[in-house]
Amino acid sequence: MLIPRFPRASIAFYILISLCGLTPVTGRSVHDSPQDQARTWIHAAMNALGGEDRLRAIHAIEIKGVGFRDELEQSERPEGPWLPDFYQTSEIRDFANTRMRSERQSRTLNFTAWDNSNWSRPTITVVSGGAVAQFAEGKFNPVTAASATDIEETLAFDPLRVLLTALDATDLHSETDTVLHGFPQHVAAFTWKGERVRILLSSFSQMPTCIEVTRVRPMDYFQGPWGDITVRTTFATWSLNRSGIRYPRQWSKEMNGQLYSTYTANEVRFNPPVNEADFAIPEEDRKASLALARDLDAIAIGVPNENPKEIAPGTVYVNGPIAFHSTEVR
């Protein structure tokens, strides 16, 4: 068989053109400022998810799914293996009013006792107006409003909202490209309510690969004492909704590099009916939630009106709040 010969310059030109055809559109320019580069990437990502107008039109989302969490704070060894908490949830994220209602059941030793394999009884958590309350055993119980920060973060960084949150940031800028899961990623960074946020955007699909959030969590019994904690949420299994919007069906979280949880969304509905009664918190519970301590340092060691018990000479047992007990040895 005869093989045609081409000049070396022609071959080199052909290879160059072929490679250019495989190179993703990055939106980068040597003339772009870090702020302009980041905005270009964010707009490209919104187009990949369905367009800015469609994203802004989503005022609420209903998610039902299952997942597991590694109980890093409850396990025998810090390096693992960790005690797993298997759970199922049904929640409504109301972006328009910054509120959320979540119903959760667990199937783990901590929630179903040591000789019970059934799902735990449902616990309903309502976050509305900056207050937090849990509905269980037929009544509401106030929860410190400090945990409302976690829910506000969940809403602001939902895959449908995080790009809009980034656009609203006055310090949105680009950072040096990186590689994750074997693919090059653009990095858009900003701050939100004092939290340092980085969005990794695939330079091929333009869609968000993961979100990194770094902040202190002063009300978390496990994370609070460690100062800055970085939580990375990676998205996978993107699906195209009939409305033309792409949404991930899997979230995987890492806490300071340790696998923390994985969640799979089995059902997703955009703009579901929102029942005002589902977000109602009794006024006395609302006031109690706002009045509760928002920092671990403000919580007294031990249960009020209960004295420590000397269980042996020089050894004192302190019955702590929320089942966190301690023993002091002189």
Buried (B, 14 or more C-beta within 10 A) or exposed (E): EEEEEEEEEEEEEEEEEEEEEEEEEBBBEEEBEEEBBBBBBBBBBBEBBBBBEBBEEBBBBBBBBBBBBBBBEEBEEEEEEBBBBBBBBBBBBBBEBBBBBBBBBBBBBEBBEEEEEEBBEBBBBBBBBBBBBBBEEEEBBBBBBBBBBBBBBBBBBBBBBBBBBBBEBEEBBBBEBEEBEEBBBBBBBBBBEEBBBBBBBBBEBBBBBBBBBBBBBBBBEEBBEEEEBBBBBBBBEBEEBEEEBBBBBBBBBBBBEEBBBBBBBEEBEBEBEBEEEBBBBEEEBBEBBBEBEBEBEEBEEBBEEEEBEEEEEEEBBBBBEEEEEEEEEE
